[in-house]
Amino acid sequence: MRNTMIGLFKRHPKATQPDTAALGTATLALRMGAGCTVPKGCTGVLADHGGHTRRVAEGSRIVLAETENAFCFHPGPYGVDLVPFAAAPELGLRLAFAVDGPDPRVAQQRFDLFLASEAGDTLGVPEFGASIESALRQELALGHLALPPCTTLDEWNAFRGGLNQLLYTRFGISVDDCVPVDLGDRIDYAQLLLARAVSVPEAPAAPSQPVPVAAPFDAHGSDARALRRLFLELPCVMHGLRMAVLPPGQALFQQHVALLQRLDHVSLSVNTMPALELAAPGEMLAAERQLARTRHSLRASAALDEAWALLARLGLATDNDLAALFDDADRIVANLEHECAARRVAIVSSESATA
């Protein structure tokens, strides 16, 4: 497993300068090769296999140490349209944001960690907007953010405060503006209904229209990406939780310590995770078990997203909110524990299979 994960961070061979013309418009960040120059108005980020990052200024030539990868990003500003509720695609939010400026109080900028753990060769603005939309939808669905019909000014301000904190904590970006917009003129409702019908197995596809063909699922790639996120981000989540300010007393303190200890065990489990394809040294795992392991990795990654959102709520919480937040943290950590333990299993017992 360790060899597989370290392979994700191997230094790329020296490359020619990539096309950076779209940076700041359609593209937010690009992977760079050794010897490339950070474009004007951009910032370079170098990340090693352990997730440690360092920045280089515009105009600098990128020199990579062993196992480092390099990116460059333009801080923006950028604009995206979000659909908070899947059932109401005409109701949108127009979001203007920028990559947050460097915070001298922290050792690592959150956006740099995002690049190290989640970014591919190119991070497009639409792709990044989809990640923002997914995070927003999750918090609305769980009731942690509220955007009711006929929102009052106080409700809107509370929503904006929560959204700003969520995006800062999860992605390292600052919201410049957010306004409601009507997206009805962009919606192809016929195509939308067709896509929903295709996603339901028992619904027959319309014979007069082409049916989308799903791309083959890349179990190895999905598993590796999910484990990379867990490997790099869990220590940062633990640090954020450790910095929570607690009221006087022992009840929350003891719960706080227990949560940190459990997260430490989860992180150890991730760091020693077996390779996807191996049931034992020299023994290959059946394909269906590899798929099951990948599903557990992806569920653990989803729990990680919830953990980042919890840290955002902790940043705005009062003393009276902490007990409920710690109860939610207990649920999230339990999900991480379960999915990481299940990811390690090679052979499922009959009792586990029927549970």
C-alpha positions as CSV (number, residue, x, y, z in Angstrom):
1,M,0.0,0.0,0.0
2,R,2.8,2.4,0.9
3,N,4.5,1.9,-2.4
4,T,1.2,2.5,-4.2
5,M,0.6,5.8,-2.3
6,I,4.2,7.0,-2.7
7,G,3.9,6.4,-6.4
8,L,1.2,9.1,-6.5
9,F,3.7,11.7,-5.6
10,K,6.6,10.7,-7.8
11,R,8.3,13.6,-9.4
12,H,7.3,14.1,-13.0
13,P,10.1,14.3,-15.6
14,K,11.2,17.7,-16.7
15,A,8.5,19.2,-18.9
16,T,8.0,22.1,-21.3
17,Q,6.1,25.1,-20.1
18,P,2.4,24.3,-20.2
19,D,-0.2,26.6,-21.8
20,T,-1.1,28.9,-19.0
21,A,-3.3,31.3,-21.0
22,A,-6.5,30.1,-19.3
23,L,-5.3,30.6,-15.8
24,G,-7.4,33.2,-14.1
25,T,-10.4,32.6,-16.4
26,A,-11.4,29.0,-17.2
27,T,-8.6,27.3,-15.3
28,L,-7.8,27.8,-11.6
29,A,-4.7,25.7,-11.3
30,L,-2.3,23.6,-13.4
31,R,0.3,21.0,-12.7
32,M,3.8,22.2,-13.5
33,G,7.0,20.3,-14.4
34,A,10.6,20.8,-13.2
35,G,12.2,23.8,-14.9
36,C,8.9,25.6,-15.6
37,T,8.4,29.2,-14.6
38,V,5.5,30.4,-12.5
39,P,3.5,32.7,-14.7
40,K,2.9,36.4,-13.8
41,G,0.1,36.9,-11.4
42,C,0.2,33.3,-10.2
43,T,1.6,31.4,-7.3
44,G,3.5,28.1,-7.4
45,V,2.9,25.3,-4.9
46,L,5.3,22.4,-4.3
47,A,3.9,19.4,-2.5
48,D,5.9,16.4,-1.3
49,H,4.6,12.8,-0.7
50,G,3.7,13.6,2.9
51,G,1.4,16.5,1.9
52,H,3.9,19.2,3.1
53,T,3.7,22.2,0.8
54,R,5.7,25.3,0.1
55,R,5.0,28.3,-2.1
56,V,7.2,29.9,-4.8
57,A,6.6,33.4,-6.2
58,E,5.6,34.4,-9.7
59,G,8.5,34.4,-12.1
60,S,10.4,31.8,-10.1
61,R,11.8,28.7,-11.8
62,I,10.4,25.5,-10.3
63,V,13.1,23.2,-8.8
64,L,11.7,20.0,-7.4
65,A,13.1,17.9,-4.6
66,E,12.7,14.2,-4.6
67,T,9.0,13.0,-4.6
68,E,7.7,16.6,-5.0
69,N,5.0,17.7,-7.4
70,A,4.4,21.3,-8.5
71,F,1.3,23.3,-9.3
72,C,0.6,26.9,-10.1
73,F,-2.7,28.7,-9.5
74,H,-4.2,32.1,-10.2
75,P,-6.0,33.5,-7.2
76,G,-8.9,34.9,-9.3
77,P,-11.5,36.3,-8.8
78,Y,-13.8,33.7,-10.4
79,G,-17.5,33.3,-10.8
80,V,-19.7,30.1,-10.8
81,D,-23.4,29.4,-10.8
82,L,-24.5,26.9,-8.2
83,V,-27.7,24.9,-7.9
84,P,-28.3,24.4,-4.1
85,F,-31.2,22.0,-4.5
86,A,-31.2,19.3,-7.2
87,A,-35.0,19.2,-7.2
88,A,-35.2,22.9,-8.2
89,P,-32.5,23.4,-10.9
90,E,-33.9,26.8,-11.8
91,L,-33.1,28.2,-8.4
92,G,-29.4,29.2,-8.4
93,L,-26.8,31.2,-6.6
94,R,-24.1,33.2,-8.4
95,L,-20.9,33.0,-6.4
96,A,-17.9,35.2,-6.8
97,F,-14.8,33.9,-5.0
98,A,-11.0,34.1,-4.9
99,V,-8.3,31.9,-3.4
100,D,-7.7,33.2,0.1
101,G,-4.5,35.2,0.7
102,P,-1.7,33.5,2.7
103,D,-2.4,33.4,6.4
104,P,0.9,33.8,8.3
105,R,-0.6,32.2,11.4
106,V,-0.7,28.7,9.8
107,A,2.0,26.5,8.6
108,Q,0.1,25.3,5.5
109,Q,-2.6,27.2,3.5
110,R,-5.8,25.2,3.1
111,F,-5.9,25.7,-0.7
112,D,-2.4,24.3,-1.0
113,L,-3.5,21.1,0.8
114,F,-6.5,20.9,-1.6
115,L,-4.1,21.0,-4.5
116,A,-1.8,18.4,-3.0
117,S,-4.6,16.0,-2.1
118,E,-7.3,16.4,-4.7
119,A,-6.1,18.3,-7.8
120,G,-5.2,16.5,-11.0
121,D,-3.2,17.9,-13.9
122,T,-5.7,20.7,-14.5
123,L,-8.2,22.2,-12.1
124,G,-10.9,23.9,-14.2
125,V,-13.3,26.5,-12.7
126,P,-16.4,24.4,-13.7
127,E,-14.9,21.4,-12.0
128,F,-14.0,23.3,-8.9
129,G,-17.5,24.9,-8.9
130,A,-19.0,21.4,-8.9
131,S,-17.0,20.5,-5.8
132,I,-18.3,23.7,-4.1
133,E,-21.9,22.9,-5.2
134,S,-21.6,19.3,-3.8
135,A,-20.3,20.7,-0.4
136,L,-23.2,23.2,-0.3
137,R,-25.8,20.6,-1.1
138,Q,-24.6,18.3,1.6
139,E,-24.8,20.9,4.3
140,L,-28.2,22.0,3.2
141,A,-29.4,18.3,3.1
142,L,-28.1,17.7,6.6
143,G,-29.7,20.9,7.9
144,H,-26.5,22.5,8.9
145,L,-27.2,25.4,6.5
146,A,-30.7,26.7,5.8
147,L,-32.0,28.5,2.7
148,P,-35.8,28.5,3.1
149,P,-38.3,30.0,0.6
150,C,-38.8,33.7,1.0
151,T,-35.6,34.0,3.0
152,T,-35.5,36.9,5.4
153,L,-32.5,39.2,5.7
154,D,-31.5,37.6,9.0
155,E,-31.8,34.1,7.5
156,W,-29.8,35.2,4.5
157,N,-27.0,36.6,6.6
158,A,-26.9,33.4,8.7
159,F,-26.7,31.4,5.5
160,R,-23.9,33.6,4.0
161,G,-21.9,33.4,7.2
162,G,-22.1,29.6,7.2
163,L,-21.3,29.4,3.5
164,N,-18.3,31.7,3.8
165,Q,-16.9,29.6,6.7
166,L,-17.6,26.3,4.9
167,L,-15.8,27.3,1.7
168,Y,-12.9,28.8,3.6
169,T,-12.4,25.7,5.8
170,R,-13.1,23.1,3.0
171,F,-11.3,24.8,0.1
172,G,-9.3,27.8,1.3
173,I,-11.3,30.3,-0.7
174,S,-13.0,33.6,0.2
175,V,-16.4,34.5,-1.0
176,D,-16.6,38.0,-2.5
177,D,-20.3,37.9,-3.4
178,C,-23.2,35.6,-3.5
179,V,-26.6,36.5,-5.0
180,P,-29.7,34.5,-6.0
181,V,-30.3,34.0,-9.7
182,D,-32.9,32.4,-11.9
183,L,-31.3,29.7,-14.1
184,G,-34.6,28.6,-15.7
185,D,-33.6,29.8,-19.2
186,R,-30.5,27.5,-19.1
187,I,-32.4,24.3,-18.1
188,D,-33.2,21.7,-20.7
189,Y,-35.9,20.0,-18.8
190,A,-36.4,17.3,-21.4
191,Q,-32.8,16.2,-21.2
192,L,-32.9,16.5,-17.4
193,L,-35.9,14.1,-17.2
194,L,-34.3,11.7,-19.7
195,A,-31.1,11.6,-17.6
196,R,-33.2,10.8,-14.5
197,A,-35.0,8.0,-16.4
198,V,-31.8,6.5,-17.6
199,S,-30.5,6.4,-14.0
200,V,-33.4,4.2,-12.9
201,P,-32.9,0.6,-14.1
202,E,-36.5,-0.3,-14.5
203,A,-37.4,2.8,-16.5
204,P,-37.1,2.0,-20.3
205,A,-35.0,4.5,-22.3
206,A,-36.7,6.6,-24.9
207,P,-36.1,4.9,-28.3
208,S,-35.8,8.2,-30.2
209,Q,-33.0,9.7,-28.1
210,P,-29.4,8.5,-27.5
211,V,-28.8,7.0,-24.1
212,P,-25.7,8.1,-22.2
213,V,-23.2,5.3,-21.7
214,A,-21.5,5.4,-18.3
215,A,-17.7,5.4,-18.3
216,P,-16.1,2.3,-16.8
217,F,-15.5,2.6,-13.1
218,D,-11.8,2.9,-12.3
219,A,-11.6,1.0,-9.0
220,H,-7.8,1.4,-8.6
221,G,-7.8,5.1,-9.4
222,S,-10.8,5.9,-7.2
223,D,-9.4,3.9,-4.3
224,A,-5.9,5.5,-4.6
225,R,-7.4,9.0,-4.7
226,A,-9.7,8.4,-1.7
227,L,-6.8,7.0,0.4
228,R,-4.5,9.8,-0.7
229,R,-7.1,12.3,0.7
230,L,-7.4,10.4,3.9
231,F,-3.6,10.1,4.3
232,L,-3.0,13.8,3.7
233,E,-6.0,15.4,5.3
234,L,-6.8,13.4,8.4
235,P,-3.8,14.9,10.3
236,C,-5.0,18.4,9.3
237,V,-8.6,17.6,10.5
238,M,-7.1,16.4,13.8
239,H,-5.2,19.6,14.2
240,G,-8.3,21.7,13.5
241,L,-10.3,19.7,16.0
242,R,-7.5,19.9,18.6
243,M,-7.6,23.7,18.3
244,A,-11.3,23.9,19.3
245,V,-11.8,26.3,22.3
246,L,-13.7,24.5,25.0
247,P,-15.7,25.9,27.9
248,P,-14.6,25.2,31.5
249,G,-15.4,21.7,32.8
250,Q,-14.5,18.1,32.2
251,A,-17.4,16.6,30.2
252,L,-16.5,18.1,26.8
253,F,-12.8,17.9,27.5
254,Q,-13.0,14.1,28.0
255,Q,-15.1,13.7,24.9
256,H,-12.7,15.9,23.0
257,V,-9.7,13.8,24.0
258,A,-11.5,10.6,23.1
259,L,-12.3,11.9,19.6
260,L,-8.7,12.9,19.0
261,Q,-7.5,9.5,20.1
262,R,-10.0,7.7,17.8
263,L,-9.0,9.9,14.9
264,D,-5.3,9.1,15.6
265,H,-6.2,5.4,15.3
266,V,-8.0,6.0,12.1
267,S,-5.0,7.8,10.7
268,L,-2.7,4.9,11.7
269,S,-5.1,2.5,9.9
270,V,-5.0,4.6,6.7
271,N,-1.2,4.8,6.9
272,T,-0.9,1.0,7.0
273,M,-3.8,0.2,4.6
274,P,-3.2,-3.0,2.5
275,A,-3.0,-2.7,-1.3
276,L,-6.3,-2.9,-3.1
277,E,-5.5,-6.0,-5.1
278,L,-3.9,-8.1,-2.3
279,A,-5.7,-10.5,0.1
280,A,-2.3,-11.5,1.6
281,P,1.3,-11.3,0.4
282,G,1.4,-12.9,-3.0
283,E,-2.3,-13.7,-3.0
284,M,-4.6,-11.7,-5.3
285,L,-8.0,-10.5,-4.1
286,A,-11.1,-11.3,-6.1
287,A,-12.4,-8.5,-8.3
288,E,-15.7,-8.1,-6.4
289,R,-13.8,-7.6,-3.1
290,Q,-11.6,-5.0,-4.8
291,L,-14.8,-3.1,-5.7
292,A,-16.1,-3.5,-2.2
293,R,-12.8,-2.1,-0.8
294,T,-13.1,0.9,-3.1
295,R,-16.6,1.6,-2.0
296,H,-15.4,1.7,1.6
297,S,-12.6,4.1,0.7
298,L,-15.1,6.4,-1.1
299,R,-17.4,6.3,1.9
300,A,-14.5,7.2,4.2
301,S,-13.7,10.1,1.9
302,A,-17.3,11.3,2.1
303,A,-17.0,11.2,5.9
304,L,-13.9,13.2,5.6
305,D,-15.9,15.9,3.8
306,E,-18.3,15.9,6.7
307,A,-15.4,16.4,9.1
308,W,-14.2,19.5,7.2
309,A,-17.8,20.9,7.3
310,L,-17.9,20.2,11.0
311,L,-14.7,22.2,11.5
312,A,-16.4,25.1,9.7
313,R,-19.3,24.9,12.1
314,L,-17.0,24.8,15.0
315,G,-15.4,28.0,13.8
316,L,-18.7,29.8,14.3
317,A,-20.0,27.9,17.3
318,T,-20.9,29.3,20.7
319,D,-20.4,27.3,23.9
320,N,-24.0,26.2,23.8
321,D,-23.5,24.7,20.3
322,L,-20.5,22.5,21.3
323,A,-22.3,19.5,22.8
324,A,-24.4,18.9,19.7
325,L,-21.3,19.4,17.5
326,F,-19.3,16.9,19.4
327,D,-22.1,14.4,19.2
328,D,-22.0,14.9,15.4
329,A,-18.3,14.5,15.5
330,D,-18.7,11.2,17.3
331,R,-21.0,10.0,14.4
332,I,-18.5,11.1,11.7
333,V,-15.5,9.5,13.5
334,A,-17.6,6.3,13.9
335,N,-18.2,6.3,10.1
336,L,-14.5,6.8,9.5
337,E,-13.6,3.9,11.8
338,H,-16.1,1.6,10.3
339,E,-15.2,2.3,6.6
340,C,-11.5,2.2,7.2
341,A,-11.8,-1.1,9.1
342,A,-14.0,-2.6,6.4
343,R,-11.5,-1.4,3.7
344,R,-8.8,-3.6,5.4
345,V,-10.9,-6.8,5.2
346,A,-9.9,-9.3,2.6
347,I,-12.4,-12.1,3.3
348,V,-15.9,-11.3,4.5
349,S,-17.4,-13.8,6.9
350,S,-20.9,-15.1,6.3
351,E,-22.2,-13.2,9.3
352,S,-20.7,-9.9,8.1
353,A,-22.1,-10.5,4.6
354,T,-25.7,-10.9,5.9
355,A,-25.4,-8.0,8.4
